[in-house]
């Protein structure tokens, strides 16, 4: 995980910092998109799935612990 991600998570959770949220999405998007494209054949649904994944990620961020499992899991 890039070292700035925990700071961006805190900035989003505590301050609802939109720039931090954008940096998180930019950092995580390649992995999310890659997983979806590998496991889902219907390209017309990829964007909807990506939105759903990011919605769930941001919903879970307040429960994230920096000493716990990596965010990538």
N, C-alpha and C positions, 0 to 999 in steps of 0.2 A: 504494500500500500504506500503510495507517495506520502511523504511526511506531512504535507499540508492538509490531507484529507481529515484527520481528527480535528484540526483547527476549524475547518469548514463545517464539519458536523456540529461542533459546539456553536459556531456563529449562527448556523441555521436554527438549531434547537432553542438557543437562548434568545437570540435577537431577531429571528426570522429574516436574516440577511439574504436578500435575493441573489446578490453576487456570489455568495458562498454556495447557495443552492445550484446556481448555474455551473460553478466550478465542479461541484460533485457530479452533476449530470454529465458534464463533458468528460470527466475522468472515468466514470462508470459506463458510459454509453457503448464504447467499443465492445466491452465484454458482454453486456446485456444483449446487444444486437447480434453478436456472434452466436451466442447460445440459442437465441430465438430462431435465427436463420438455419442453424444446424438441426433443430428439432421440430420445426414447423414448416411444412411444405407450401402453405398457402400464403404467398407473398402479399396478397391484398390485406391480410390480417396482421402483418408484422407491426405496423405502427400502433395499432390498437393494443397489441400485446406489450409493446415497449412502454406505452403509457401506463398500462396496468401494473407492470413491474415497478416502474418508478413511483407510482402512487403508493404501492406497498412498501417500497424502500423508505420513502419519506414518512410514511405513517409509523414505521418501526424505529426510525432514528432516535426518538426520545428514550428508547429502551436500550440503545447501543452502549456498550461499555468498552472503553479503550483497552482494558486489560482482558477482555473476553475474546471470542472468536473473531477472526478478521472479517471485515465488512464484506469481502468478496464471497464469503460462504453464505 
